[in-house]
């Protein structure tokens, strides 16, 4: 059943007459009648009872009509969305994300998005994972890019990517040749950790609350640049995902070794929006660019 028949069936049912429907559709009565007969023969049931006064839809016809109207509605809605995207010229999005994403993912996303949609402006801020989720849930932020391991009833996840935690170190570090590491393995090496770790509130602390292990921390910082420089200078190594260090890892300046700690190995980075608001064309365009980039990246090894 294609669009022509859907519109024919819908209009005939509305008018109760093939002739009146044909006039409104600006086609011949024969074309409308023949199309309906073809579908009736295909389905093996009558859709209309015909009489000199007009036509009356059958019970089977009502079932088909319901399907037709839903299909027409969905098709028209898709056309509207496509038209909105095609004709889009202006708009604004508030994006909130992790600091690491502004190094490893966002520059590429912003470049692609700006090239395609130069009239759409963006605001980008960084925050902690719980702050990002709350901001999106409340509607203050349009799109969040953060860890998705903690669910929120007012947030809808659009796309996810496996992003385990591991050790970031120089390739000449004694642990660099390992394929995986445990928390016990790193106990004797100085680390760089986030500021939250000083109060025991970091993601790492929360996931390792049941493990009695001391992590010797040489440097606390909320700056990924500072952490990166400390690792590059071989003063420390860090427990992070690959996201903020992708360029250095690709150039061979740093090495990533995944942690075997179950909770930390199962983290995911994701795109999410408010569950109470629709995904309008501007949001859809940005989400599409990020989702496409996600598919090309590997944060797992």
C-alpha positions as CSV (number, residue, x, y, z in Angstrom):
1,X,0.0,0.0,0.0
2,X,1.6,3.3,-1.1
3,X,0.8,6.9,-0.5
4,X,-1.6,7.3,-3.4
5,X,-3.9,4.5,-2.2
6,X,-3.7,5.8,1.4
7,X,-4.9,9.2,0.4
8,X,-7.6,7.7,-1.9
9,X,-8.9,5.5,0.9
10,X,-8.9,8.3,3.4
11,X,-10.8,10.7,1.2
12,X,-13.4,8.1,0.0
13,X,-14.1,7.3,3.7
14,X,-14.5,10.9,4.5
15,X,-16.8,11.7,1.6
16,X,-18.8,8.4,1.5
17,X,-18.5,8.7,-2.3
18,X,-15.9,7.7,-4.8
19,X,-17.0,10.5,-7.2
20,X,-16.8,13.3,-4.5
21,X,-13.4,12.0,-3.4
22,X,-12.1,11.9,-6.9
23,X,-13.2,15.5,-7.5
24,X,-11.4,16.7,-4.4
25,X,-8.3,14.7,-5.3
26,X,-8.5,16.0,-8.9
27,X,-8.3,12.6,-10.4
28,X,-10.8,10.4,-12.3
29,X,-13.4,8.3,-10.4
30,X,-12.1,5.3,-12.4
31,X,-8.6,5.8,-11.0
32,X,-9.8,5.9,-7.5
33,X,-12.2,3.0,-7.9
34,X,-9.6,0.8,-9.6
35,X,-6.9,1.5,-7.0
36,X,-9.3,0.5,-4.2
37,X,-10.5,-2.7,-6.1
38,X,-6.8,-3.7,-6.6
39,X,-6.1,-3.5,-2.8
40,X,-9.4,-5.3,-2.0
41,X,-8.3,-8.1,-4.3
42,X,-4.9,-8.2,-2.8
43,X,-6.3,-8.4,0.8
44,X,-9.1,-10.7,-0.2
45,X,-11.8,-8.5,1.6
46,X,-14.1,-5.6,0.7
47,X,-13.1,-2.3,2.1
48,X,-16.4,-0.5,1.0
49,X,-19.9,-1.6,0.3
50,X,-21.0,0.2,-2.9
51,X,-24.6,1.4,-3.6
52,X,-26.2,4.0,-5.9
53,X,-26.1,6.4,-3.1
54,X,-22.4,6.1,-2.5
55,X,-20.1,3.8,-0.5
56,X,-20.0,2.6,3.1
57,X,-16.9,1.4,4.8
58,X,-16.8,-2.2,6.0
59,X,-15.4,-3.4,9.3
60,X,-12.3,-4.6,7.5
61,X,-12.1,-1.3,5.8
62,X,-12.1,0.5,9.1
63,X,-9.1,-1.5,10.3
64,X,-7.2,-0.6,7.1
65,X,-8.4,3.0,7.3
66,X,-7.0,3.3,10.8
67,X,-3.6,2.1,9.6
68,X,-3.7,4.4,6.6
69,X,-4.5,7.5,8.7
70,X,-1.7,6.7,11.2
71,X,0.7,6.1,8.3
72,X,-0.3,9.4,6.6
73,X,0.1,11.2,9.9
74,X,3.6,9.8,10.5
75,X,4.6,10.5,6.9
76,X,3.5,14.1,7.1
77,X,5.2,14.5,10.4
78,X,8.5,13.1,9.0
79,X,8.2,15.5,6.0
80,X,7.7,18.4,8.3
81,X,10.9,17.5,10.3
82,X,12.8,17.1,7.1
83,X,11.6,20.4,5.8
84,X,12.6,22.0,9.1
85,X,16.1,20.6,8.8
86,X,16.5,21.5,5.2
87,X,15.3,25.0,5.7
88,X,17.1,25.5,9.0
89,X,19.0,28.7,9.2
90,X,19.2,29.9,12.8
91,X,18.9,28.5,16.3
92,X,20.8,28.1,19.5
93,X,21.8,25.1,21.7
94,X,23.2,25.0,25.3
95,X,25.7,22.1,25.6
96,X,27.2,20.9,28.9
97,X,29.9,18.3,29.0
98,X,32.8,16.9,30.8
99,X,36.2,18.7,30.7
100,X,37.8,15.7,28.9
101,X,35.2,15.8,26.1
102,X,36.3,19.4,25.2
103,X,39.6,17.8,24.3
104,X,38.8,14.5,22.8
105,X,35.4,14.8,21.0
106,X,34.0,18.3,21.0
107,X,36.5,20.0,18.7
108,X,35.7,17.6,15.9
109,X,32.0,17.9,16.5
110,X,32.0,21.7,16.6
111,X,34.0,21.8,13.4
112,X,31.6,19.5,11.5
113,X,28.5,21.1,12.9
114,X,29.6,24.7,12.2
115,X,30.5,23.8,8.6
116,X,27.1,22.3,8.0
117,X,25.0,24.8,10.0
118,X,26.8,28.1,10.4
119,X,23.7,29.9,11.5
120,X,23.2,27.9,14.6
121,X,25.0,29.2,17.7
122,X,26.2,27.1,20.6
123,X,27.0,27.7,24.3
124,X,29.4,25.1,25.7
125,X,30.1,24.8,29.4
126,X,31.9,22.1,31.5
127,X,30.7,20.5,34.7
128,X,30.8,17.4,36.9
129,X,28.7,14.3,35.8
130,X,26.0,14.8,38.4
131,X,25.7,18.5,37.6
132,X,25.3,17.8,33.9
133,X,22.5,15.3,34.5
134,X,20.7,17.7,36.8
135,X,21.0,20.6,34.3
136,X,19.6,18.6,31.4
137,X,16.8,17.1,33.6
138,X,15.7,20.6,34.6
139,X,15.8,22.0,31.1
140,X,18.5,24.5,31.6
141,X,20.8,22.6,29.3
142,X,19.6,21.3,25.9
143,X,22.1,18.4,25.5
144,X,24.5,16.8,27.9
145,X,27.6,14.7,27.1
146,X,28.7,12.8,30.1
147,X,28.8,9.4,31.8
148,X,25.5,7.6,31.7
149,X,26.0,4.9,34.4
150,X,23.8,6.8,36.9
151,X,20.2,6.8,35.5
152,X,17.9,9.7,36.1
153,X,14.1,9.5,35.5
154,X,14.0,12.9,33.8
155,X,16.8,12.3,31.4
156,X,16.6,10.3,28.1
157,X,19.8,8.7,26.7
158,X,20.1,9.2,23.0
159,X,23.3,7.3,22.3
160,X,26.1,5.6,24.3
161,X,29.7,4.5,23.8
162,X,31.7,2.2,26.0
163,X,34.3,4.3,27.9
164,X,36.2,2.3,30.5
165,X,38.6,3.9,33.0
166,X,42.3,3.0,32.8
167,X,45.8,4.2,33.5
168,X,47.2,7.0,31.4
169,X,51.0,7.0,31.5
170,X,54.1,7.5,29.4
171,X,55.0,4.6,27.1
172,X,58.3,4.1,29.0
173,X,56.5,3.7,32.3
174,X,57.1,0.3,34.0
175,X,53.4,-0.7,33.7
176,X,53.0,0.5,30.1
177,X,53.4,-3.0,28.5
178,X,50.6,-4.5,30.6
179,X,47.3,-5.3,28.8
180,X,45.2,-4.6,32.0
181,X,45.9,-3.5,35.5
182,X,44.3,-3.9,38.9
183,X,44.0,-1.3,41.6
184,X,46.6,-3.2,43.6
185,X,49.1,-3.0,40.7
186,X,49.2,0.8,40.8
187,X,49.4,1.2,44.6
188,X,53.1,2.0,44.6
189,X,53.1,4.8,41.9
190,X,52.2,8.5,42.4
191,X,49.0,9.6,40.8
192,X,47.3,12.7,39.6
193,X,43.7,12.8,40.6
194,X,40.7,15.2,40.5
195,X,40.1,17.8,43.2
196,X,37.0,15.8,44.4
197,X,39.4,13.0,45.4
198,X,40.7,15.1,48.3
199,X,37.3,14.7,50.0
200,X,36.8,11.2,48.7
201,X,34.0,12.2,46.4
202,X,35.5,11.4,43.0
203,X,34.0,8.7,40.7
204,X,37.0,6.6,41.5
205,X,36.4,6.9,45.3
206,X,32.7,6.0,44.9
207,X,33.4,2.9,42.8
208,X,36.2,1.7,45.1
209,X,34.5,2.4,48.5
210,X,34.6,-1.3,49.3
211,X,38.3,-1.7,48.5
212,X,40.8,-1.1,51.2
213,X,43.7,0.3,49.1
214,X,45.7,3.5,49.5
215,X,46.3,5.4,46.2
216,X,49.4,7.6,46.7
217,X,48.3,10.9,45.1
218,X,51.0,13.5,44.2
219,X,48.8,16.0,42.4
220,X,45.1,17.0,42.8
221,X,43.7,19.2,40.0
222,X,40.5,20.1,38.2
223,X,42.4,20.9,35.1
224,X,43.0,18.2,32.5
225,X,45.8,20.3,31.0
226,X,47.7,20.3,34.3
227,X,47.1,16.5,34.7
228,X,48.2,15.9,31.2
229,X,51.5,17.9,31.7
230,X,52.2,16.0,34.9
231,X,51.8,12.7,33.1
232,X,53.8,13.7,30.1
233,X,56.7,14.9,32.3
234,X,56.6,11.4,34.0
235,X,55.9,12.9,37.5
236,X,52.6,11.0,37.8
237,X,50.2,8.7,36.0
238,X,46.4,9.2,36.0
239,X,43.2,7.2,36.2
240,X,41.1,8.5,33.4
241,X,39.2,7.4,30.3
242,X,40.9,7.8,26.9
243,X,38.7,10.7,25.9
244,X,40.8,13.6,27.0
245,X,44.1,12.0,25.8
246,X,43.2,10.7,22.4
247,X,45.6,12.8,20.4
248,X,48.6,12.0,22.7
249,X,47.8,8.3,22.6
250,X,47.5,8.3,18.8
251,X,50.9,10.1,18.6
252,X,52.5,7.5,20.9
253,X,53.2,10.1,23.6
254,X,51.0,8.4,26.1
255,X,49.7,4.9,26.8
256,X,46.3,3.8,28.0
257,X,45.9,0.5,29.9
258,X,42.4,-0.5,31.0
259,X,41.6,-1.3,34.6
260,X,40.2,-4.7,35.3
261,X,38.1,-3.3,38.2
262,X,34.5,-4.3,37.1
263,X,32.7,-1.2,37.9
264,X,35.3,1.1,36.3
265,X,35.6,-1.1,33.2
266,X,31.9,-0.7,32.5
267,X,31.6,3.0,32.2
268,X,29.9,4.6,29.2
269,X,29.9,8.1,27.7
270,X,26.6,9.2,26.3
271,X,24.4,11.9,24.8
272,X,21.2,12.8,26.7
273,X,18.4,15.2,26.6
274,X,15.5,16.0,28.9
275,X,12.8,13.3,29.0
276,X,10.0,15.9,29.2
277,X,10.9,17.8,26.1
278,X,10.8,16.8,22.4
279,X,13.9,16.6,20.3
280,X,13.4,19.5,18.0
281,X,15.3,19.8,14.6
282,X,18.2,21.8,16.0
283,X,18.8,19.3,18.8
284,X,18.4,16.4,16.3
285,X,21.1,17.9,14.0
286,X,23.6,18.2,16.8
287,X,22.9,14.8,18.2
288,X,23.3,13.2,14.8
289,X,26.7,14.7,14.3
290,X,27.9,13.4,17.7
291,X,26.3,10.0,17.3
292,X,28.0,9.6,13.9
293,X,31.4,10.5,15.4
294,X,30.9,8.1,18.3
295,X,30.7,5.2,15.8
296,X,34.2,6.0,14.5
297,X,35.9,6.1,17.9
298,X,37.3,3.4,20.1
299,X,37.7,4.3,23.8
300,X,37.9,0.6,24.9
301,X,41.5,-0.4,24.1
